Amino acid sequence: MKPILVIGSLNMDFVVQTDKLPLPGETVKGRDFSTIPGGKGANQAVAAARLGGRVRMAGRVGQDGFGRTLTEGLSSAGVDAGRVSPTSGVATGVALILVEREGQNQITIAAGANDRLEPADLEPAFQDFSQGLVLLQLESPLQTVEAAVRLARGHEATTILDPAPAAALPQTLLSNLDFLTPNETEAQQLLGEPPGEIGLDEAPALGRRLLELGPDTVVLKLGDKGAWVVNRQLSRHFPAYPVKAADTTAAGDTFNGALAVRLAEGGSLPRAIEFANAAALSVTRAGAQASIPSRSRVDRFLGEHRG
Ligand code: RIB
């Protein structure tokens, strides 16, 4: 089993369930409120550990209660959190999340300490790490993400970048990636196109255009339509498994954590995508890290649904 290193964000999620997402300028009356550990980096780390990976995470939190809770949460999920640094003079990252009844959400983050993660933090993160998988997202400064990809190359590691939140990215970064895993909005942002739903008939061409940006493999995450995978050998649809979505928060993070675990175990790419699709059963439960399934639950689910 190869090691997995997650470099990225930790947020405390402030979640309100609501019957209706507000329009700009509108106030709506929501329902329940809860604080749930989240952050795209930490969610990926917890997913990878809960699904059986050997996981280390590097990130930054404030010297406050949320920072301590998030770091302890990583450790109790089995993640080595020794490179998550408490940072003075800045608050732990938070996310404000509205979840609508059908499972759709709106998220705004205040990055706080996540914005202090520097390239200098990466040397200790990569200590004694080689030939593993490195998971990255875009809730950390871009120059740190770029430095991480360079270091990963030197350590013969496989890189998986989740380009979330959506942003345009430099060619030098994209062409050094092994895997790029955008959802629909992120794919359109990378290609400079207006947002909108992507039909399965459009996915292969879109995937090829993303591949031309430079990564070795593009995994286009299409929500309840599954994933479209494109590389030099393959252009293939992997349908989603039928689940009833209650909350889609962290579904993409769980997918990436699961993909990394199956690849770390030596699984083939098609098997790894099937496993990652099955892990998206996280959408049946509320919250980010609170919804991430165990390995036994995903294996059982796959056993029940494999054709
Ligand atoms: O991907 C879901 C995550 O996005 C949430 O946990 C929130 O913290 C934001 O980072």
Residues whose N, C-alpha, C, O or C-beta is under 5 A from the ligand:
A	BS01	RIB	N11 D13 G38 G39 K40 A95 T249 A250 D253 A288
